[in-house]
Amino acid sequence: MISASVFERSRLKIEIRKYLDFIKEVEGLKSVTRTAWMKSGRQESTAEHSWRLALFAAIVARQFPELDHGKVLFMSLVHDLGERYSGDQSAVLLPDKLEKTKEEEFAIKKLASFLPEEIGHHIIDVCKEYNEGVTKEAVLVKALDKAETIIQHNQGKNPPDFDYEFNLTYGLKYFEQEPFLISLRAELDRETRYKLNQ
């Protein structure tokens, strides 16, 4: 008969293997390039965007004490996991939203399958919540996601034909309710207009 401690060690080893497999698989996001350009002149990766969004969310969350800050941070980190296999599909290029959502849901389920079941389902649920964009946490993360992209557009060393006008309409609906987000958007739009007038 196998002792409980041997069984527990075996179960733990399997669980740790799953965490490691997942982390190794999402490494691919470091190589997925986005259509945003860095200050250095190279295109950023999805992983770089997600990291800066998570940092942005972490420092801004205090403005929203009623929200679940842990969920906001986790959502910021996982919101673009779906790009692991299909890559970034820029909003500027107007991708088919239904097809994009379907591809990303498939990718998230595939990634979640690497993990222990409970955390895998949690990632699927949080990504679904983000995509539906109706909870206060999802609205905040969506607003900051759009804001981080606009900041990168305005900060980056872009090609000469870069469309700064796009920034002025991108994700407007997520900035309409909260005074902090309204003010943030006004400042981002001011920066965009400055770039347009250069």
FIPAZA-331096 format. One line per field, with one value per residue (C-alpha): chain; x, y, z. Coordinates in nm, 2 decimals, padded with zeros to 4 digits. Last residue first. Example, Ala and Ser with C-alpha at 12.3 -4.5 7.8 and 13.67 -1.06 7.14 Angstrom:
unit	(A,A) $
xx	(01.37,01.23) $
yy	(-00.11,-00.45) $
zz	(00.71,00.78) $
This chain:
unit	(A,A,A,A,A,A,A,A,A,A,A,A,A,A,A,A,A,A,A,A,A,A,A,A,A,A,A,A,A,A,A,A,A,A,A,A,A,A,A,A,A,A,A,A,A,A,A,A,A,A,A,A,A,A,A,A,A,A,A,A,A,A,A,A,A,A,A,A,A,A,A,A,A,A,A,A,A,A,A,A,A,A,A,A,A,A,A,A,A,A,A,A,A,A,A,A,A,A,A,A,A,A,A,A,A,A,A,A,A,A,A,A,A,A,A,A,A,A,A,A,A,A,A,A,A,A,A,A,A,A,A,A,A,A,A,A,A,A,A,A,A,A,A,A,A,A,A,A,A,A,A,A,A,A,A,A,A,A,A,A,A,A,A,A,A,A,A,A,A,A,A,A,A,A,A,A,A,A,A,A,A,A,A,A,A,A,A,A,A,A,A,A,A,A,A,A,A,A) $
xx	(00.42,00.05,-00.07,00.17,00.03,-00.32,-00.22,-00.08,-00.41,-00.61,-00.41,-00.47,-00.85,-00.85,-00.69,-00.94,-01.24,-01.07,-01.04,-01.39,-01.53,-01.81,-01.70,-01.35,-01.44,-01.66,-01.36,-01.18,-00.98,-01.14,-00.86,-00.59,-00.68,-00.59,-00.23,-00.21,00.16,00.27,00.62,00.68,00.67,00.93,00.71,00.58,00.25,00.16,00.29,00.07,-00.23,-00.16,-00.13,-00.46,-00.64,-00.53,-00.61,-00.97,-01.01,-00.86,-01.11,-01.40,-01.31,-01.29,-01.62,-01.79,-01.93,-01.63,-01.74,-01.38,-01.25,-01.50,-01.42,-01.04,-01.12,-01.33,-01.07,-00.79,-01.00,-01.07,-00.70,-00.64,-00.89,-00.78,-00.41,-00.24,-00.15,-00.51,-00.54,-00.31,-00.53,-00.84,-00.68,-00.59,-00.94,-01.09,-00.84,-00.93,-01.31,-01.27,-01.07,-01.33,-01.62,-01.43,-01.33,-01.01,-01.04,-00.67,-00.64,-00.76,-00.43,-00.45,-00.17,-00.06,-00.27,-00.09,00.00,-00.24,-00.51,-00.29,-00.38,-00.59,-00.38,-00.16,-00.42,-00.68,-00.45,-00.39,-00.76,-00.86,-00.62,-00.74,-01.11,-01.27,-01.43,-01.10,-01.08,-00.82,-00.59,-00.60,-00.39,-00.05,-00.13,-00.32,-00.02,00.21,-00.02,-00.05,00.33,00.37,00.09,00.25,00.59,00.45,00.26,00.59,00.70,00.81,01.15,01.23,01.39,01.09,00.89,00.66,00.30,00.18,00.24,00.51,00.46,00.80,00.76,00.42,00.60,00.71,00.35,00.44,00.73,00.51,00.23,00.48,00.62,00.28,00.19,00.52,00.44,00.11,00.26,00.53,00.26,00.06,00.37,00.46,00.10,00.10,00.43,00.30,-00.02,00.16,00.13,00.00) $
yy	(06.78,06.85,06.49,06.41,06.70,06.57,06.23,06.38,06.58,06.26,06.07,06.36,06.36,05.98,05.99,06.25,06.04,05.73,05.91,06.05,05.70,05.64,05.72,05.57,05.22,05.36,05.54,05.22,05.37,05.69,05.94,05.68,05.60,05.96,05.87,05.67,05.59,05.68,05.78,05.45,05.48,05.55,05.48,05.71,05.81,05.47,05.32,05.55,05.46,05.09,05.15,05.34,05.07,04.81,05.06,05.10,04.72,04.66,04.91,04.77,04.41,04.50,04.68,04.38,04.41,04.36,04.03,03.97,04.04,03.80,03.53,03.58,03.55,03.24,03.06,03.15,03.02,02.70,02.63,02.72,02.45,02.19,02.18,02.36,02.26,02.25,02.62,02.69,02.50,02.66,03.00,02.92,02.81,03.12,03.33,03.18,03.21,03.57,03.66,03.49,03.68,04.01,03.98,04.19,04.57,04.64,04.92,04.68,04.49,04.11,03.99,03.63,03.32,03.08,03.28,03.56,03.41,03.48,03.85,03.91,03.69,03.95,04.23,03.98,03.88,04.24,04.33,04.01,04.08,04.43,04.33,04.67,04.90,05.08,05.21,05.49,05.24,05.03,05.28,05.15,04.78,04.84,05.03,04.74,04.49,04.69,04.72,04.34,04.27,04.50,04.34,03.99,04.08,04.18,04.53,04.63,04.79,05.16,05.21,05.41,05.09,05.03,04.90,04.65,04.36,04.10,03.75,03.64,03.70,03.54,03.21,03.19,03.09,02.73,02.72,02.87,02.61,02.32,02.44,02.47,02.12,01.97,02.13,01.95,01.61,01.65,01.75,01.44,01.22,01.39,01.35,00.97,00.92,01.11,00.91,00.58,00.34,00.00) $
zz	(-03.54,-03.53,-03.52,-03.24,-03.03,-03.11,-02.97,-02.65,-02.60,-02.67,-02.40,-02.15,-02.22,-02.19,-01.85,-01.74,-01.85,-01.69,-01.35,-01.37,-01.43,-01.69,-02.05,-02.08,-02.20,-02.48,-02.64,-02.73,-03.02,-03.15,-03.10,-03.13,-03.49,-03.59,-03.52,-03.84,-03.90,-04.25,-04.15,-03.96,-03.58,-03.32,-03.03,-02.75,-02.91,-03.03,-02.71,-02.51,-02.73,-02.67,-02.29,-02.30,-02.49,-02.24,-01.95,-02.08,-02.13,-01.78,-01.62,-01.81,-01.72,-01.35,-01.36,-01.51,-01.87,-02.10,-02.25,-02.36,-02.01,-01.85,-02.10,-02.02,-01.65,-01.70,-01.92,-01.67,-01.38,-01.57,-01.61,-01.24,-01.13,-01.39,-01.32,-01.61,-01.97,-02.07,-02.00,-02.29,-02.53,-02.38,-02.43,-02.79,-02.88,-02.71,-02.91,-03.24,-03.18,-03.06,-03.38,-03.60,-03.44,-03.45,-03.82,-03.81,-03.86,-03.96,-03.71,-03.44,-03.49,-03.50,-03.27,-03.32,-03.38,-03.15,-02.84,-02.92,-02.70,-02.39,-02.45,-02.14,-01.92,-01.73,-01.72,-01.60,-01.32,-01.21,-01.22,-01.05,-00.76,-00.74,-00.69,-00.74,-00.48,-00.41,-00.77,-00.78,-00.59,-00.91,-01.10,-00.99,-01.04,-01.37,-01.52,-01.41,-01.56,-01.89,-01.90,-01.87,-02.12,-02.38,-02.33,-02.36,-02.67,-02.82,-02.92,-03.27,-03.30,-03.33,-02.99,-02.87,-02.93,-03.23,-03.20,-03.46,-03.22,-03.24,-03.09,-02.98,-02.61,-02.64,-02.72,-02.36,-02.29,-02.35,-02.10,-01.83,-01.91,-01.90,-01.57,-01.41,-01.53,-01.40,-01.06,-01.06,-01.15,-00.88,-00.62,-00.70,-00.66,-00.33,-00.20,-00.30,-00.12,00.19,00.19,00.20,-00.10,00.00) $
